[in-house]
Amino acid sequence: MDKRVKKLVIIGITLIVLVVLAAIFFRLRPLAMSKQGRIQEALSCALKLYEQAKESMELSSQCLGVCGDYAVDIVHVPRAPEDDLPENQCEAYRKGEVQHFIELDKYGNLVRVV
């Protein structure tokens, strides 16, 4: 093989490898989001749900919705027995559709993330 042809083959193979590596990197990048990043996104979403809910209902002890893999609940501070009633918890969490939950008080303050 001519030197020039060998050089073109090497350049072609190098470009193919770079394209494949770039595709792998950009496809896996969203999966690499840190746990802290996912929690921050869920907290931001939870506060939006809170802002929407406080306009239309009195908040006491209820589910506001789901943000990613987190159910968002309003709870009393300190906790009251009604906070543990199934009807006051998000159905998605009870059914195992989400694995975590965010608890806010009736003023929108973060109580805990589990």
C-alpha positions in Angstrom: 0.0 0.0 0.0 1.1 3.5 -0.8 2.1 5.7 2.2 -0.6 8.1 1.3 -3.3 5.5 1.4 -2.0 4.2 4.7 -2.1 7.7 6.2 -5.7 8.2 4.9 -6.8 4.8 6.4 -5.3 5.8 9.8 -7.0 9.2 9.7 -10.3 7.5 8.8 -10.1 5.0 11.6 -9.1 7.7 14.1 -12.1 9.8 13.0 -14.5 6.8 13.4 -13.1 6.1 16.9 -13.5 9.7 17.9 -17.1 9.9 16.6 -18.0 6.6 18.5 -16.4 7.9 21.7 -18.2 11.3 21.4 -21.5 9.5 20.9 -21.0 7.3 23.9 -20.0 10.3 26.1 -23.0 12.4 25.1 -25.4 9.5 25.5 -24.2 8.7 29.0 -23.8 12.2 30.1 -27.4 12.6 31.5 -26.9 9.3 33.4 -23.9 10.8 35.1 -25.8 13.6 36.9 -24.9 13.4 40.5 -27.3 12.5 43.2 -27.1 16.0 44.5 -28.0 17.4 41.1 -31.1 15.1 41.0 -32.1 16.2 44.5 -31.7 19.9 43.5 -33.9 19.4 40.5 -36.5 17.7 42.5 -36.4 20.4 45.2 -36.9 23.1 42.6 -39.8 21.2 41.1 -41.3 20.7 44.6 -41.2 24.4 45.3 -43.0 25.1 42.0 -45.7 22.5 43.0 -46.0 24.3 46.4 -46.4 27.7 44.8 -49.2 26.4 42.5 -51.0 24.6 45.3 -50.9 27.4 47.9 -52.9 29.6 45.5 -55.8 27.1 45.2 -56.0 25.2 48.5 -55.3 25.3 52.2 -52.2 23.3 52.8 -52.2 21.0 55.8 -51.1 17.4 55.2 -51.4 16.2 51.6 -49.6 15.1 48.5 -48.7 17.9 46.1 -47.5 15.6 43.3 -44.4 14.0 41.9 -41.0 15.4 40.9 -38.8 12.9 39.2 -38.4 10.0 41.6 -39.7 12.1 44.5 -43.2 12.4 45.9 -43.8 15.8 47.4 -45.9 15.9 50.7 -47.0 18.7 53.0 -46.4 17.7 56.7 -46.9 19.3 60.1 -43.9 20.6 62.1 -43.7 18.8 64.5 -45.1 15.8 62.7 -48.7 15.0 63.5 -50.4 11.5 63.3 -52.4 12.6 60.3 -49.1 13.0 58.4 -48.7 9.2 58.5 -52.2 8.4 57.2 -52.0 6.8 53.7 -54.6 9.2 52.3 -52.3 12.1 53.1 -49.3 10.5 51.4 -48.7 10.5 47.6 -50.2 7.4 46.0 -47.1 7.1 43.7 -44.9 6.6 46.8 -47.4 4.1 48.4 -47.5 2.1 45.2 -43.7 2.1 44.8 -43.8 4.2 41.6 -41.3 6.6 43.1 -38.6 5.7 45.6 -38.1 8.9 47.6 -40.1 11.8 49.1 -39.7 15.5 49.9 -41.6 16.9 52.8 -42.4 20.6 53.0 -44.3 22.4 55.8 -47.4 24.5 55.0 -45.2 27.5 54.5 -43.0 25.8 51.8 -40.0 25.2 54.1 -38.1 22.0 53.6 -38.6 19.5 56.4 -36.7 16.5 54.9 -35.7 14.6 51.8 -35.7 10.8 52.0 
